[in-house]
């Protein structure tokens, strides 16, 4: 029955995958491929970027103050220049039909590829016309840009089908600048929003201080007068303004340098899915060391630092990762053996545990919890190994964690507990009769079943509910809520929470609290939460393995496995709908791995049953011998039938999807156009696979800095007036907007009880009172 269900769901999965591929209209990822190991690029980049360190050092040197603006403007102009210069430089090799015209791909191939179609080969193995590295070297030595060479390669194979080509570039030096730039910019924007909100509603406002590390600022920090201390408090407005200007200058210069450091990888976006399918399935070149093509992940889940790895480097790192994985796996056998030793030998003899109830509690619940705690850090370590080994996307990283964490739990939790339990249960027999190892292991499997039942129960009733509560996340949210500046107010959320159409007029004390702690309550913290599929799927798989293996040995395991999935169903259903966001859509990469996990559980069940019944000398045990072979044949059949549909889109389905994409917009269900926020499907093909670092436009920060300068003046005036009004009346007036001037605008905003006939310390005239409160103001003046 289990095999029948696997076959049924595998078939349904292949159909659902096609439906998923059809839903996002004109998807970018479904029409793109990732190409690695492009020949000749590494050596060409090394040749063109010779002396890059010296250039970067000179570019990051502090310019003289009088030449600062001029040098920065020159850098901004140079950032946009390389593309035009390349186009002009290609005219000598007949790549352009006039400056800025389209590339003549036929001329390029006829010039550099020895025209293999027009003549016969002379069977010379040294003929370089079919060697990709030699062809690429010839083209790149003629000063042809790498992007042009790659575009020509795919235009030749797929004429008229290439939409965009994005070369992957070395961003190692640009990412730190980009991250700091975004962080400082976000702080400044948050503080500007907070100042605006507080001034509009007459709340208390202080000029913020920023904590910096002068020792990490280098020469720039010394030039700004921050000194060499470890920690220093400075004025936030002044620091953010100066730091953003410096980062803008550094990013402008680094964009020009990093743009030249091309990696041998690229993203090719086609105009339709059919050509993408042909590129992803087919063998692009007979030399499999070059031009390696695979399906492209979504842009939002890319691991940009790993995209430049070649196949040779990635294979080496992959081997090292497996070595470290098995070393770690055997290392974790030590705590598992300790847990089993605690269960079988030392629990009742520990000091203070003479009471039978306490000893039974320790023997029952504590070992299972201890094992869960021991392996809690393993998914994090496996994720690091996957990233170091060269995973190019978050989905590939998670799928790697799923496979390795299942292997780890199978070896450590299942086999480790069985072997350790057998050893401690019958240690005397192991020593006196080593020849009875098989019999000992056969009798140990049923004995360890009690531990596994408690393990599954502890994960179901303790670990999963605690994980659902996410106490650690809650504590972090509470901390960051009180120390992080408020992000921008989203008016629609504010209206929905407070329940009024006009935010400011109906604002009261409770409304201000709600805005601060719910709408402004650091939405970025609780919105950016994603499901860790690597841990969840592996836990499900090991629970199924335990249920399948012990379903015949000890049927009591089955209700606890059912309880585990019932609890997880409720928790996962709630979290997927209300808590977690989708970091990526893998188009069903989990199911093939899950099928393999279930089949492995069936194999283990067959072996265990044959071994146990053989030890018990059951007469009909030989009838079970064909069972593992039947399972293997079924597994191979499932793999043969569904492996390619699980991984690739067929030509037929791709053609149907292209026809659906060609339908007019009014013929498509509007619900299908609703895309998840932050998804890659809404991106334009020209920007989708461009690194976020290269989407920063130098100079765009200047408008925000001008706004910050204006806000700084307003905040200073606000604080000054607040101090005066607090001393005179104990109330805080609401200042007008920058575009509102005059006493009438102020009188419309200031409540009647805040109006007086005195004069401010700055020498401003008194605010004219409204007619309804003139008498009250006169009495106050007389008093």
C-alpha positions in Angstrom: 0.0 0.0 0.0 2.9 2.4 0.8 4.5 1.7 -2.6 1.1 2.3 -4.3 0.8 5.7 -2.6 4.3 6.7 -3.6 3.5 5.9 -7.2 0.2 7.8 -7.1 1.7 10.9 -5.5 4.7 10.8 -7.8 2.5 11.0 -10.8 0.4 13.8 -9.2 3.5 15.7 -8.3 4.7 15.8 -11.9 1.3 17.3 -12.9 1.3 19.8 -10.1 4.8 20.9 -11.1 3.5 21.8 -14.5 0.6 23.7 -12.9 3.0 25.6 -10.7 5.2 26.5 -13.7 2.1 27.8 -15.5 0.7 30.0 -12.8 3.4 32.8 -12.6 2.8 34.7 -15.9 5.9 35.2 -18.0 8.2 34.0 -15.2 11.9 35.1 -15.4 13.3 32.0 -13.7 11.4 29.6 -15.9 12.9 31.2 -19.0 16.5 31.5 -17.7 19.5 29.2 -17.4 22.7 29.5 -15.5 25.9 28.9 -17.4 29.2 28.2 -15.6 32.7 27.4 -16.7 32.7 29.7 -19.7 36.0 29.1 -21.4 38.7 31.8 -21.5 37.0 34.2 -19.1 39.2 33.6 -16.0 42.5 34.2 -17.8 41.0 37.2 -19.7 39.8 38.8 -16.5 43.1 38.3 -14.8 44.8 39.9 -17.8 42.5 42.9 -17.9 42.5 43.5 -14.1 46.2 43.4 -13.7 47.1 46.1 -11.1 43.6 46.2 -9.8 44.7 46.2 -6.1 46.7 49.4 -6.7 43.8 51.0 -8.5 41.4 50.1 -5.7 43.9 51.5 -3.1 44.2 54.8 -5.0 40.4 55.0 -5.5 39.7 54.5 -1.8 42.3 57.0 -0.7 40.9 60.2 0.8 40.8 63.0 -1.8 41.8 66.5 -1.0 39.0 68.5 0.3 39.0 71.0 -2.6 39.1 68.3 -5.2 36.5 66.1 -3.4 33.4 67.1 -5.3 35.2 67.3 -8.7 36.7 63.8 -8.3 33.4 62.4 -7.2 31.6 63.8 -10.2 34.3 62.4 -12.5 33.8 58.9 -10.9 30.0 59.1 -11.4 30.5 59.9 -15.1 33.0 57.1 -15.5 30.6 54.5 -14.0 28.2 54.9 -17.0 31.0 55.2 -19.6 32.3 51.6 -20.0 29.4 50.2 -22.0 29.6 53.0 -24.6 33.4 52.7 -24.9 33.1 48.9 -25.4 30.6 49.5 -28.2 32.9 51.9 -30.0 35.9 49.6 -29.5 34.1 46.7 -31.2 33.8 48.4 -34.5 37.2 47.1 -35.6 36.1 43.5 -35.5 32.8 44.0 -37.3 30.6 43.3 -34.3 28.4 46.3 -34.8 26.4 47.5 -37.7 27.4 51.1 -36.9 28.1 52.4 -33.4 25.4 51.2 -31.1 23.9 48.9 -33.7 23.1 45.2 -33.2 25.8 42.6 -33.1 26.5 40.8 -36.3 26.7 37.2 -34.9 27.3 35.6 -38.3 30.3 37.9 -38.9 31.7 37.1 -35.5 31.4 33.3 -35.9 32.8 33.4 -39.5 35.8 35.5 -38.3 36.9 33.5 -35.3 35.5 30.0 -35.5 37.4 28.8 -38.6 34.1 28.2 -40.5 33.8 24.5 -39.7 30.5 24.2 -41.6 32.1 25.3 -45.0 34.8 22.6 -45.1 35.6 19.1 -44.1 37.9 18.2 -41.2 41.3 16.6 -41.9 41.1 14.4 -38.7 43.8 16.4 -37.0 43.4 16.0 -33.2 45.3 19.2 -32.8 42.8 21.2 -34.8 41.8 24.1 -32.5 38.5 24.9 -34.3 36.6 22.5 -32.0 38.4 23.3 -28.8 36.2 25.8 -26.8 39.1 27.3 -24.8 41.1 28.0 -27.9 38.1 29.6 -29.6 37.3 31.8 -26.6 41.0 32.8 -26.3 41.0 33.9 -29.9 37.8 36.0 -29.5 38.8 37.6 -26.2 42.3 38.5 -27.4 40.6 40.6 -30.1 39.2 42.8 -27.3 35.7 41.4 -27.7 33.8 41.7 -24.4 32.9 38.5 -22.6 29.2 39.3 -22.6 29.3 39.7 -26.4 31.0 36.4 -26.8 28.5 34.6 -24.6 25.6 36.2 -26.3 27.0 35.2 -29.7 27.4 31.6 -28.5 23.8 31.2 -27.5 22.5 33.2 -30.4 24.3 30.8 -32.7 22.8 27.8 -31.0 19.3 29.3 -30.4 18.8 32.0 -33.2 16.6 34.9 -32.2 15.7 33.3 -28.8 18.1 35.1 -26.4 16.5 38.0 -24.5 19.2 39.0 -22.0 22.7 38.0 -21.0 23.9 38.9 -17.5 27.5 38.2 -16.7 28.3 37.4 -13.0 31.0 39.6 -11.6 33.3 39.5 -8.6 31.5 41.5 -5.9 33.7 40.5 -2.9 34.9 44.1 -2.3 31.5 45.7 -3.2 29.2 43.7 -0.8 30.6 45.1 2.5 30.2 48.7 1.1 26.7 47.9 -0.2 25.6 46.3 3.2 26.9 49.2 5.2 25.4 51.7 2.8 22.0 50.1 3.1 22.2 49.9 6.9 23.2 53.5 7.4 20.7 54.7 4.8 17.9 52.7 6.6 18.8 54.2 9.9 18.7 57.7 8.5 15.3 57.1 6.8 13.9 55.6 10.0 15.0 58.5 12.0 13.6 61.0 9.6 10.3 59.2 9.7 10.4 59.1 13.5 11.1 62.8 13.7 8.3 63.6 11.3 5.9 61.4 13.2 6.8 62.9 16.6 6.7 66.5 15.4 3.3 66.0 13.8 1.8 64.6 17.0 3.5 66.8 19.5 5.5 64.0 21.1 8.9 64.3 22.8 11.9 64.3 20.5 15.6 64.2 21.2 18.5 64.6 18.9 19.9 61.1 18.4 23.4 60.0 19.1 25.1 57.3 17.1 27.6 54.8 18.6 30.5 54.2 16.3 33.8 52.3 16.4 36.5 54.8 15.4 39.2 52.0 15.3 37.3 50.5 12.4 37.0 53.8 10.5 40.6 53.9 9.3 41.9 57.1 7.8 38.5 58.4 7.1 37.6 58.3 10.8 40.8 60.1 11.7 40.1 62.8 9.1 36.6 63.3 10.6 38.1 63.7 14.0 36.7 60.5 15.6 40.1 59.6 17.0 41.3 56.0 17.7 39.1 54.9 20.5 37.1 51.7 20.6 33.7 53.2 21.1 32.4 56.8 20.7 29.1 58.6 20.7 28.7 61.2 18.0 25.8 63.3 16.6 23.7 61.0 14.4 22.8 63.6 11.8 26.4 64.6 11.2 27.8 61.0 11.2 25.1 59.6 8.9 25.5 62.5 6.4 29.3 62.2 6.3 29.4 58.4 6.2 26.8 58.1 3.4 28.7 60.6 1.3 31.9 58.6 1.8 30.2 55.3 1.0 28.6 56.8 -2.1 32.1 57.8 -3.2 33.6 54.4 -2.5 30.7 52.6 -4.2 31.0 54.8 -7.3 34.7 53.9 -7.6 34.2 50.2 -6.7 31.4 49.8 -9.3 33.9 50.8 -12.0 36.5 48.4 -10.8 34.2 45.4 -10.0 32.5 45.8 -13.3 35.8 44.6 -15.0 36.2 41.5 -12.8 34.0 39.1 -14.7 33.5 35.6 -13.5 33.2 32.6 -15.9 29.4 32.4 -15.2 26.4 34.0 -16.7 22.6 34.0 -16.7 20.9 33.7 -20.1 17.2 34.7 -20.3 15.3 33.4 -23.3 12.2 34.8 -24.9 10.3 31.6 -24.4 10.3 28.5 -22.2 10.8 26.1 -25.0 14.3 27.3 -25.8 15.1 27.4 -22.1 14.0 23.8 -21.8 16.2 22.8 -24.8 19.2 24.6 -23.2 18.7 23.1 -19.8 18.2 19.5 -20.9 20.6 19.3 -23.8 24.4 18.9 -23.9 25.6 22.3 -25.0 29.2 21.3 -25.9 31.0 18.0 -26.4 33.7 19.2 -24.0 31.9 18.9 -20.7 34.5 20.9 -18.9 33.0 24.1 -20.4 29.7 25.7 -21.1 27.8 23.9 -18.3 24.1 24.8 -18.4 21.5 24.2 -15.8 18.1 25.7 -14.7 18.5 29.1 -13.2 17.2 29.7 -9.6 15.0 32.6 -8.8 17.0 35.9 -8.5 15.8 36.5 -4.9 17.4 33.2 -3.6 20.8 33.4 -5.3 24.0 33.0 -3.3 26.0 35.6 -5.2 29.4 34.8 -3.6 29.3 31.2 -5.0 28.3 31.9 -8.6 31.9 32.3 -9.8 33.0 28.8 -8.7 34.1 26.5 -11.5 33.1 22.9 -11.7 36.6 21.8 -10.6 36.7 24.0 -7.5 33.1 23.0 -6.7 33.9 19.3 -7.0 36.9 19.7 -4.7 34.9 21.6 -2.1 32.2 19.0 -2.4 34.6 16.2 -1.5 36.0 18.1 1.4 32.5 18.8 2.6 31.6 15.0 2.7 34.8 14.3 4.6 34.0 16.8 7.2 30.4 15.6 7.3 31.4 12.0 8.1 33.9 13.1 10.7 31.2 15.2 12.4 28.8 12.3 12.2 31.1 9.9 13.9 32.0 12.6 16.5 28.3 12.9 17.4 28.1 9.2 18.1 29.8 10.0 21.4 26.9 11.9 23.0 24.5 9.3 21.6 26.5 6.5 23.3 26.5 8.6 26.5 22.7 8.9 26.4 22.3 5.1 25.9 24.8 4.5 28.7 22.7 6.8 31.0 19.6 4.9 30.1 21.0 1.4 30.7 23.7 1.6 33.3 24.0 4.8 35.4 20.6 6.4 35.8 19.5 4.6 39.0 22.9 4.9 40.7 23.3 8.7 40.4 23.3 10.6 43.7 19.9 11.9 44.8 18.0 9.6 42.4 17.1 6.8 44.8 13.4 7.6 44.3 11.9 5.2 41.7 9.7 7.9 40.1 12.7 10.3 39.5 14.8 7.5 38.1 12.0 6.4 35.7 11.5 10.0 34.7 15.2 10.3 33.9 15.3 7.1 32.1 12.2 7.9 30.1 12.1 11.6 29.1 15.5 13.1 29.7 17.5 11.0 27.3 15.2 11.8 24.4 15.3 15.5 25.2 19.1 15.4 25.5 19.4 13.8 22.1 17.2 16.5 20.6 19.4 19.2 22.1 22.6 17.5 20.9 21.5 17.5 17.3 19.8 20.9 17.3 23.0 22.6 16.1 23.6 20.1 13.3 21.4 21.8 10.6 23.2 25.1 11.1 26.6 23.4 10.6 25.3 21.5 7.6 24.1 24.7 6.1 27.6 26.2 6.5 29.1 23.2 4.8 26.7 23.5 1.9 27.5 27.2 1.4 31.2 26.6 1.6 30.9 23.7 -0.9 29.5 26.0 -3.6 25.7 26.0 -3.4 24.4 28.7 -5.8 20.9 29.2 -4.3 19.0 28.9 -1.1 16.9 26.1 -2.4 20.0 24.1 -3.3 21.4 24.7 0.1 18.2 23.6 1.8 17.9 20.5 -0.3 21.5 19.6 0.6 20.7 20.0 4.3 17.6 17.8 3.9 19.6 14.9 2.4 22.6 15.2 4.8 20.5 15.8 7.9 18.5 12.7 7.1 21.7 10.7 6.7 23.0 12.1 9.9 19.9 11.2 11.9 19.8 7.7 10.3 23.4 7.0 11.3 23.5 8.8 14.6 20.0 8.6 16.0 18.8 5.2 14.6 21.9 3.0 14.0 23.9 4.8 16.8 21.1 4.2 19.3 20.7 0.6 18.2 24.4 -0.3 18.4 25.0 1.7 21.7 21.8 0.2 23.2 22.9 -3.3 22.3 26.3 -2.8 23.7 25.2 -1.4 27.1 22.3 -3.9 27.4 24.5 -7.0 26.9 28.0 -5.8 27.5 28.9 -9.0 29.2 27.8 -11.1 26.2 29.8 -8.8 23.8 32.9 -9.6 25.8 32.5 -13.3 26.5 30.9 -14.3 23.2 31.9 -12.0 20.3 30.6 -14.4 17.8 27.0 -13.7 18.8 27.1 -10.1 17.6 24.3 -10.7 15.0 22.1 -12.3 17.6 22.8 -9.4 20.0 21.9 -6.8 17.4 18.8 -8.7 16.4 17.5 -8.7 20.0 18.7 -5.1 20.6 16.4 -3.5 17.9 13.2 -4.4 19.8 14.7 -3.3 23.1 15.6 0.1 21.8 12.1 0.7 20.5 11.1 2.2 23.9 13.7 4.9 23.5 12.5 5.7 20.0 8.9 5.9 21.2 9.9 8.4 23.9 12.1 10.3 21.3 9.1 10.7 18.9 6.8 11.6 21.7 9.2 14.2 23.1 9.6 15.8 19.7 5.8 15.8 19.2 4.7 17.1 22.6 7.7 19.2 23.7 10.1 20.1 21.0 7.5 21.0 18.3 5.3 23.2 20.6 8.3 25.0 21.9 9.5 25.6 18.4 6.0 26.9 17.5 6.2 29.4 20.3 9.6 30.6 19.0 10.6 32.0 22.4 14.0 33.0 21.1 12.5 35.0 18.2 10.0 36.6 20.6 12.8 37.7 22.9 14.8 39.1 20.0 11.8 40.9 18.7 11.1 42.5 22.1 14.7 43.6 22.3 15.0 45.0 18.8 11.6 46.6 19.1 12.9 48.9 21.9 16.3 49.7 20.4 15.5 49.9 16.7 14.2 53.1 15.1 10.7 53.1 13.7 10.5 52.3 10.0 8.2 54.2 7.6 4.5 54.5 8.5 2.3 52.5 6.2 -0.9 54.4 6.2 -3.1 51.5 5.2 -1.9 49.4 8.1 -2.3 52.3 10.5 -5.9 52.9 9.4 -6.7 49.2 9.7 -5.3 49.0 13.3 -6.6 52.2 14.7 -9.9 52.0 12.9 -10.2 55.6 11.6 -10.0 57.1 8.2 -7.9 60.1 9.0 -4.8 59.2 11.0 -3.7 62.4 12.6 -7.0 64.1 13.6 -8.2 61.0 15.5 -4.8 60.3 17.1 -4.9 59.9 20.8 -2.6 58.5 23.4 -3.7 54.9 22.7 -3.5 55.5 19.0 0.0 56.8 19.3 1.0 53.7 21.3 -0.5 51.4 18.7 1.2 53.1 15.9 4.6 52.9 17.7 4.3 49.4 19.0 2.3 47.6 16.2 2.6 49.5 12.9 6.0 51.0 13.5 7.0 48.1 15.7 9.9 47.2 13.6 7.9 45.5 10.9 11.1 44.4 9.2 12.0 42.2 12.1 8.8 40.0 12.2 8.2 40.1 8.4 11.5 38.5 7.5 10.9 35.1 8.8 11.4 32.0 6.6 10.8 28.3 7.0 13.9 26.1 7.6 12.9 23.3 5.2 16.3 21.6 5.7 15.4 20.7 9.3 11.7 20.2 9.0 11.7 17.7 6.1 14.5 15.7 7.6 12.6 15.4 10.9 9.6 14.2 9.0 11.6 11.6 7.1 13.3 10.1 10.2 9.9 9.9 11.9 8.6 7.9 8.9 11.6 5.7 9.0 11.1 4.9 12.7 7.4 4.2 12.1 8.0 2.0 9.1 10.8 0.0 10.7 9.0 -0.6 14.0 5.5 -1.0 12.6 5.9 -4.8 12.7 8.5 -5.0 15.5 6.5 -2.9 18.0 3.1 -1.6 16.6 2.9 0.8 19.6 5.3 3.1 17.6 2.6 3.8 15.0 0.2 5.9 17.2 3.1 8.1 18.3 4.2 8.7 14.7 0.6 9.6 13.9 0.6 12.0 16.8 3.8 13.6 15.6 2.3 14.3 12.2 -1.0 15.5 13.6 0.8 18.0 15.8 3.1 19.1 12.9 0.1 19.5 10.6 -1.6 21.9 12.9 1.6 23.9 13.6 2.8 23.9 10.0 -0.6 24.9 8.6 -0.7 27.9 10.9 2.9 29.0 10.4 2.8 28.7 6.6 -0.3 30.9 6.4 0.3 33.4 9.1 4.0 33.4 10.1 6.5 32.5 7.4 7.2 34.0 4.1 8.5 32.1 1.1 12.2 32.8 0.5 12.0 30.8 -2.7 9.8 28.4 -4.8 11.8 25.3 -5.7 9.1 23.8 -8.0 9.0 20.6 -5.9 12.6 19.7 -5.3 11.7 18.2 -2.0 9.5 15.4 -3.2 12.2 13.3 -5.0 14.4 13.4 -1.8 11.4 12.5 0.3 10.7 9.4 -1.9 14.3 8.3 -1.5 14.0 8.6 2.3 10.8 6.6 2.4 12.3 3.9 0.2 15.3 3.7 2.5 13.0 3.1 5.4 11.3 0.3 3.6 14.7 -1.3 2.8 15.7 -1.1 6.5 12.3 -2.6 7.5 12.8 -5.6 5.2 16.3 -6.2 6.5 15.3 -5.9 10.2 12.3 -8.2 9.7 14.3 -10.9 7.9 17.1 -10.7 10.6 14.6 -10.9 13.5 12.6 -13.7 12.1 15.8 -15.5 11.1 17.1 -15.2 14.7 13.8 -16.5 16.0 14.1 -19.4 13.5 10.7 -18.7 12.0 9.9 -21.4 9.4 8.6 -19.0 6.7 11.4 -16.5 6.9 12.7 -17.3 3.4 9.5 -16.0 1.9 10.5 -12.5 2.9 13.8 -12.6 0.9 12.2 -11.3 -2.3 10.7 -8.3 -0.6 13.9 -6.1 -0.6 14.4 -6.9 -4.3 10.8 -6.0 -5.1 11.3 -2.7 -3.3 14.5 -2.0 -5.3 12.8 -2.7 -8.6 9.9 -0.4 -7.6 12.4 2.3 -6.6 14.2 2.0 -9.9 10.9 2.1 -11.9 9.8 5.3 -10.0 13.2 6.9 -10.8 13.0 5.9 -14.4 9.5 7.2 -14.9 9.6 10.4 -13.0 13.2 11.6 -12.6 13.2 13.8 -15.7 9.6 15.2 -15.2 10.6 16.0 -11.6 13.7 18.0 -12.8 12.9 19.4 -16.2 10.0 20.7 -18.3 9.1 18.8 -21.4 9.0 20.4 -24.8 5.3 19.8 -25.0 4.5 21.4 -21.7 7.0 24.3 -22.4 5.2 25.0 -25.7 1.8 25.0 -24.0 3.1 27.4 -21.3 4.5 29.7 -24.1 1.0 29.7 -25.7 -0.5 30.6 -22.3 2.0 33.5 -21.9 1.0 34.8 -25.3 -2.6 35.1 -24.4 -3.9 38.7 -24.0 -4.0 40.1 -20.5 -7.8 40.2 -20.4 -7.9 36.4 -21.1 -5.9 35.6 -18.0 -7.4 35.2 -14.6 -6.5 38.4 -12.6 -5.7 36.2 -9.6 -2.8 34.6 -11.5 -1.2 38.0 -11.8 -1.0 38.4 -8.0 2.7 37.7 -7.2 4.2 37.4 -3.8 5.9 40.5 -2.5 9.6 40.4 -3.2 9.3 37.7 -5.8 11.4 37.6 -8.9 8.5 37.2 -11.3 7.7 40.9 -11.2 11.2 41.9 -12.2 12.1 43.1 -15.7 14.4 40.7 -17.6 17.1 43.4 -17.9 17.2 43.8 -14.1 16.3 40.4 -12.7 19.7 38.8 -12.6 21.7 41.9 -11.9 23.3 41.8 -8.6 21.8 44.2 -6.0 25.3 45.7 -5.6 25.2 46.9 -9.2 21.7 48.3 -8.8 23.0 51.1 -6.6 23.2 54.4 -8.5 25.9 56.7 -7.2 24.6 60.1 -6.3 21.0 59.0 -5.6 21.6 59.4 -1.9 22.1 63.2 -2.3 18.4 63.9 -2.3 18.0 62.0 1.0 20.9 63.9 2.5 19.3 67.2 1.5 16.1 66.1 3.2 18.1 65.2 6.3 19.7 68.6 6.4 16.3 70.3 6.3 15.0 67.9 9.0 18.0 68.7 11.1 17.1 72.4 11.1 13.4 71.6 11.9 14.4 69.3 14.8 16.7 71.9 16.3 13.9 74.5 16.1 11.4 71.9 17.5 13.5 71.1 20.5 14.1 74.8 21.2 10.4 75.6 21.1 9.6 72.5 23.1 12.0 73.6 25.9 10.5 77.1 26.0 6.9 75.8 25.9 7.5 73.2 28.5 8.9 75.9 30.8 6.1 78.4 30.2 3.0 76.2 29.7 4.0 72.5 30.1 2.6 71.7 26.6 4.2 71.1 23.3 2.9 72.8 20.2 2.8 71.1 16.8 5.1 72.8 14.4 4.0 73.5 10.8 5.3 71.6 7.8 8.2 73.2 6.0 5.9 74.5 3.2 3.5 75.9 5.7 4.4 79.4 6.9 2.7 82.1 8.9 0.7 82.4 12.0 -2.5 81.2 10.5 -1.1 77.8 9.7 0.2 77.5 13.3 -3.2 78.6 14.8 -5.0 75.9 12.8 -2.8 73.1 14.4 -2.2 74.3 18.0 -4.9 73.4 20.5 -6.6 76.3 22.3 -5.0 75.5 25.6 -1.6 75.7 24.0 -2.1 79.3 22.7 -0.7 82.2 24.7 0.1 85.8 24.3 3.8 85.7 25.2 6.8 85.9 23.0 9.2 83.1 22.4 12.9 83.3 23.2 13.7 83.4 19.6 11.9 86.7 19.2 9.0 85.4 17.3 5.7 87.1 17.6 2.9 85.6 19.7 0.4 83.3 18.0 -3.0 84.9 17.3 -5.7 83.1 19.4 -8.9 81.8 17.9 -12.0 83.8 18.7 -13.4 81.1 21.0 -10.5 81.2 23.3 -9.7 84.9 23.4 -11.2 85.5 26.8 -9.3 82.6 28.3 -6.0 83.9 27.0 -6.8 87.4 28.3 -7.4 86.0 31.8 -4.1 84.0 31.7 -2.3 87.2 30.6 -3.7 89.2 33.5 -2.9 86.5 35.9 
